[in-house]
Each structure stands twice: as C-alpha cells, then as structure tokens.
Amino acid sequence: MKLNNKFNSIMLALLASCSGLALQSCEDEPDKFELTGGKPTIYYIRPANVEAKDSLLTAAAPSKTICIVGKNLTSISEMFFNDQSTILNTSYITDNTMIVDVPKDIPDHVTDKIYMITANKDTVTYDFHVTIPAPVVDAMSCEFAKAGEEVSVTGNYLIDDPSVPITVTMPDGKVVKDFTKKSRTSLSFVMPECSTEGPLTVTSIYGKTVSKFHYLESRGILFDFDGKTGLGNHGWHTATITEDETSITGKFLQLGDGVTALDDDTWSEGTFSFEYWPGEWTTPVSYIKGQSEPLTDIVDFTNYQKMAFKFEVYVPTSNPWSNLAMQIIPSALTDVTCTGAGVDVYGNNVPGANTTYFQNDVLPRALWRPWQETGSYDTGGKWVTVTIPMEDIKYGMTGVAATGSLSAKSFAGLELFVMGGGITGKSCKPIIKIDNIRAVPIK
C-alpha cells in the first residue's frame, strides 16, 4: 500500500511537471502565428525599410521587399502578384502588417493586382503594379565572333512580347530580330556582318539597355599579339605566339603543346606560362613604349575594383583541360621587373627578374578553373570570351586567401601560369589558346 502511494505521488509530480512545461511552452510563444478566419483589408503598402515608412507604394520591381499594412492579415494563406505566387513567412506577419517579397519571376498574365487567398478560399484583390525592368545585358558569348557564327547575349528580363518583339542592335545599326533560341535570360542569334566596334543595344517592350561590353573591344587592350600595343613575351621564358586555321584575330598566345601533361605537381614555366615583366636592363632601370613599358602606362587602373581582365579562349576538344588552375597574377614594379635589381627612372626600388614574387600566399591573384564543375573543359570548337573580375584577384598560390592587398600600382606586369591553385583533377595534355587580353570597366 505504501508502495502504491509512493508510485501515485511520483506520477502526480511528473504530471504536474509536464503541465508546467506545457504552460511554460505556451507562455514562451505568445505571438505564435495562427491562421485566422474572415477576410483581410489592405490600407496601404510601403517600403519595408523603416526609414522610408512614410512613403507609399503603388508599384514595385521584382524581388523588392515591401510592407503591407491593413487589418486581419493573418487570414491570408496564399498571395499572388499577377499570376506569380510569393512566399509567406509567418515570422513577418501580424494582424496589421505583412512583409513580403514581390515575386522575382515575370508574370505571364498581367492584371496589376495582388490576390490574397484566405483559409476559407475566398479571394481578395488589391491594385498593385509590378514594374518590369528594362533588359539587363551582362555578357556576350564571344565579343569577337565572326559573321555567320551563333552567339548568345545573356542577362535578365529579355522579354519577347508579341506586340513589341525584342531586338538586338549591333554597333553599326544592324537590327537582329531573328533568334535561334530565346529565354528571359538568354538570346542566341547568328552574327551578322559587322566591322564596327561598340556596345550592343537590347530593346524590349519594357525599355532598352546599352551593354557595358563592346563588340570588337579595343578599349584596354594589353596584348593582342598582332602589334596594337607591341607587347608580348617579356620575361625569362618565351611562350608560343602563333596563328593557325582556328585564329580569331590573327596571332594568339598558346599555353600547352598537346604533349606535356598537367599532373598534380606540374611546374612547367616553359610550356604553361606567359610572362610580361616591364623594364630594360639599364641604369637606372628604364622602360620602352611598345616593348617593356608598365601596363599601367597603357590602361588606367585607378578604379580597378570596377574592372575585369577579359580575353578570348579556345580549348580544342582533342586536348581538353582537366587539372590545376590558371593563375592570373598582376604585379607591381616593386614585385618584379625584367632587369637587375636597382632603382628605376621613377625612383622605385625594383627587385629585378625573379619568380619568387608569386610563390607564396601573399601576392593576390585570380584562379581560373573552368573544368572544376564538370571535370573537363573545352570550348566546343569555338572561341569564347572569359571575364575575370578584379575582385576575384584575392587568392594565394595554394588557393587560400592572399594576405597581401592590391592597389592601382599592382597592375604594371602580368603573368599567366597554369599550376597549383589548391585544387587538382585528372592528368591532361591541354592546349589553351588566348587572344586579346584586355582590362576593361564592367561596373
């Protein structure tokens, strides 16, 4: 009997403890969201930013965050802007306010209304316009494509409306209306005859946009290997500069010979590197225009943070690339010169020719590894444009974050070297053809 009483006492204590926990749990979530009945009422819509709460909105662009102010907003179970649904996060819904994002996808059927579906499946509407931006034009698959080749322009909001078909206008005024492929993020077409340099203009029902890139880009050319700047090999090693039936604009730089393998520990400066170190072996160290001048004399790198290195590349299907990174290494005059150590004509203390300057994790460089995602990379028998934003010049030799920093003076020299980079793949014997190396604005 005493045992039973003791057992009952324990059970009562446990029940009391559980009840206390349940009560505490309810008290810990006094604002827990609960879907209510009835219908919502919207008074107005404002920006989600508290500082702009006095501004009222009747329209907003895709992905814009807005705050809906009204009554009984907790009765809304679903919401659509035109025919596109948005995600309702109950953490941002109260009886009087609701913070939501305008759907990022463009509507197929425009009604300029918000549709609110209640728990009882009633529908309440509110007038609101989703503002579709003018086309966004980010890139062209090959900025030196020849007439007759298929090219692609990529971006966003590339809307082909039946009433106002989308067009691409070339620098010489030719208008492209026929496309081999169309989507909201890409337009493909056959390149017309055009020998004029300049931007492309994309026009849709929602406006027109002029590209930041240029077709047949001549701005910021550092090495075209055909004499525009006169610059080429200038260092300890002589990379192959040649031309053949695949040439895009005459001569090009070739890394790899199709015989030498890229293995995990390959260090082949003679086959897989290109050096441009400025300077002449004089006292004081001097520089000759078109031969050994600093690249900073050719291009203004003051706003390098808003710039990119660009070049065209051709990797044949017969010799794909599947190992190591291409290290794109800019250098200052105080890092390396193609001279002996000493003082140059500008008063800089220069170290002379060396390869120790980049063999560490101090000097920032970009690491280009296009084979990483698929395991192998080739360009499918055509040239493509590669963009390396300057903001990606941030790694050390082994692939970790560099401890050093860049400045506008960091771009006097340039080295491309396929080695290391902190990632390995499978042994390969690639051929990497490069042309029209340039530094251009992208922002």
LINTA-V325642 format. One record per residue. RES is the residue in one letter. D_FIRST is the distance of its C-alpha to the first C-alpha in Angstrom with 2 decimals. Layout:
# LINTA-V325642
res;d_first
RES;D_FIRST
RES;D_FIRST
This chain:
# LINTA-V325642
res;d_first
M;0.00
K;3.76
L;5.22
N;5.07
N;6.24
K;8.53
F;9.74
N;10.52
S;12.30
I;14.27
M;15.31
L;16.45
A;18.40
L;19.99
L;20.99
A;22.46
S;24.30
C;25.71
S;26.79
G;28.50
L;30.28
A;31.44
L;32.74
Q;34.41
S;35.99
C;37.50
E;38.74
D;40.30
E;42.46
P;43.80
D;47.11
K;45.83
F;48.49
E;47.86
L;50.55
T;51.60
G;53.47
G;56.98
K;60.13
P;61.24
T;64.27
I;66.30
Y;68.24
Y;69.91
I;69.60
R;70.23
P;70.15
A;66.75
N;68.31
V;67.32
E;70.77
A;72.37
K;70.04
D;72.95
S;74.78
L;74.33
L;74.54
T;76.03
A;76.25
A;74.85
A;75.45
P;73.12
S;70.20
K;70.70
T;67.49
I;67.55
C;65.41
I;65.12
V;64.61
G;63.57
K;60.76
N;57.75
L;58.46
T;54.82
S;55.70
I;57.85
S;56.42
E;59.71
M;63.06
F;66.50
F;69.74
N;72.40
D;70.97
Q;69.05
S;65.33
T;63.79
I;60.36
L;58.11
N;55.92
T;53.19
S;53.00
Y;56.43
I;55.94
T;55.14
D;55.94
N;59.36
T;60.37
M;60.37
I;61.82
V;63.14
D;65.81
V;68.79
P;68.65
K;70.77
D;72.13
I;75.25
P;74.96
D;76.76
H;77.06
V;77.81
T;76.86
D;76.40
K;73.08
I;69.40
Y;67.16
M;63.61
I;61.27
T;58.28
A;54.89
N;56.37
K;59.33
D;61.78
T;64.60
V;65.97
T;69.13
Y;70.70
D;74.19
F;74.17
H;76.67
V;75.77
T;78.71
I;79.72
P;81.43
A;84.80
P;84.71
V;83.29
V;85.53
D;84.09
A;86.05
M;88.67
S;88.14
C;91.55
E;93.63
F;96.71
A;96.38
K;99.67
A;100.95
G;99.57
E;96.28
E;92.97
V;91.17
S;87.99
V;87.31
T;83.63
G;81.81
N;79.97
Y;80.73
L;83.57
I;83.59
D;86.16
D;86.48
P;88.71
S;90.61
V;91.18
P;90.96
I;90.04
T;92.93
V;93.61
T;96.85
M;98.43
P;100.28
D;103.64
G;102.61
K;101.90
V;99.05
V;96.56
K;95.25
D;94.40
F;91.21
T;90.07
K;86.41
K;84.77
S;81.34
R;80.07
T;80.00
S;83.02
L;86.57
S;88.59
F;92.33
V;95.50
M;97.22
P;100.57
E;103.65
C;103.21
S;104.94
T;103.98
E;101.36
G;98.84
P;95.50
L;94.29
T;93.58
V;90.86
T;91.14
S;88.65
I;88.16
Y;86.12
G;88.78
K;90.42
T;89.58
V;91.92
S;90.47
K;90.27
F;91.40
H;95.00
Y;96.39
L;98.87
E;97.46
S;100.04
R;98.26
G;96.86
I;98.32
L;98.10
F;99.00
D;100.53
F;102.45
D;105.55
G;107.09
K;105.72
T;104.58
G;106.26
L;103.10
G;101.61
N;100.78
H;101.10
G;99.25
W;99.13
H;98.55
T;100.39
A;98.22
T;99.79
I;101.39
T;102.91
E;103.35
D;103.19
E;102.85
T;99.37
S;100.64
I;99.51
T;102.02
G;104.15
K;102.99
F;99.35
L;97.32
Q;95.76
L;92.88
G;92.35
D;94.96
G;93.02
V;93.32
T;91.34
A;87.59
L;84.92
D;82.26
D;79.29
D;81.40
T;84.75
W;86.97
S;90.25
E;92.18
G;95.32
T;93.75
F;90.83
S;91.87
F;94.27
E;95.29
Y;97.09
W;97.65
P;100.23
G;103.04
E;106.38
W;107.23
T;109.39
T;109.47
P;107.88
V;105.68
S;107.00
Y;106.03
I;108.25
K;107.67
G;107.07
Q;106.47
S;104.12
E;103.18
P;99.63
L;97.77
T;97.12
D;100.88
I;100.54
V;97.35
D;95.92
F;92.35
T;91.72
N;89.02
Y;87.74
Q;84.17
K;85.37
M;87.31
A;86.81
F;88.64
K;89.73
F;91.54
E;92.18
V;90.83
Y;91.59
V;89.54
P;90.98
T;88.78
S;90.48
N;89.17
P;85.80
W;83.91
S;80.43
N;79.93
L;80.02
A;80.68
M;83.97
Q;83.94
I;86.01
I;86.97
P;89.01
S;90.58
A;92.32
L;95.66
T;93.79
D;91.75
V;94.57
T;98.28
C;100.66
T;102.58
G;102.54
A;100.52
G;102.20
V;102.84
D;103.64
V;106.04
Y;103.26
G;102.39
N;99.17
N;98.31
V;97.88
P;96.37
G;98.62
A;97.67
N;94.32
T;91.27
T;88.82
Y;88.39
F;85.98
Q;84.26
N;81.22
D;78.49
V;80.38
L;83.08
P;81.61
R;82.52
A;81.40
L;79.98
W;81.02
R;79.05
P;79.68
W;78.58
Q;75.05
E;73.34
T;74.94
G;75.85
S;79.59
Y;82.14
D;85.59
T;87.39
G;88.28
G;92.01
K;92.47
W;92.47
V;89.60
T;89.25
V;86.64
T;85.38
I;83.87
P;82.86
M;83.61
E;80.03
D;79.08
I;81.14
K;78.19
Y;77.36
G;78.29
M;79.79
T;76.45
G;74.96
V;72.89
A;73.65
A;76.94
T;76.91
G;80.42
S;81.56
L;84.41
S;87.26
A;90.36
K;92.17
S;89.81
F;91.79
A;95.15
G;94.54
L;92.48
E;91.19
L;89.57
F;87.99
V;85.71
M;83.47
G;79.94
G;77.92
G;74.47
I;74.16
T;75.51
G;76.00
K;78.09
S;81.54
C;84.35
K;88.10
P;88.35
I;91.41
I;90.76
K;93.73
I;93.69
D;96.18
N;96.76
I;94.44
R;94.20
A;92.27
V;91.85
P;89.89
I;86.89
K;85.46
